[in-house]
Amino acid sequence: MAEKQYINPKNPVYFSYYKADDKCSDIEESVKKICAVLDKNGIYYKRNSDSDIPYCASLDEIQRETGRGALVIVIISKGYIESLDCMHEWHRIRENGKIWERVLPVVLDDAKLRDKEVFMDYYNYFCKRKEILIKQQSEDIIPLTKSESNAAEFGYYVEDLKSM
């Protein structure tokens, strides 16, 4: 029988989820419960809100590190899908491959990914968002975040949405 291997600090479990406002307190509670189970079993994990992530780390660095994770728990909600930062993180996760070997997706009811009309709403949202970002980028009115800049340049979130 093969010896059980635990994930260690050199290879932590990562979390990717939307946490931008108070409406996400139930998600945060769920993540805390998962973390408690991981703690109990001696499994090392990292979250963007953890104190061991340096203050000076850019969001892009954090997303890149999460994307390379050997195990990533992705909690997909409506807020996650509509957040360019979250979708950028999903893109980082997806571009590192082996999605079904290293990603544990938790799809919340509010995401409604199986509802074709809602999916089309998301699709249209990203198409329109891309147009707006390209316009902002060309007019240089508001500096774009790295996520917004990438969305404007590549528009890859529509493809990433399909992969969910």
Disulfide bonds with the S-S distance in Angstrom:
none
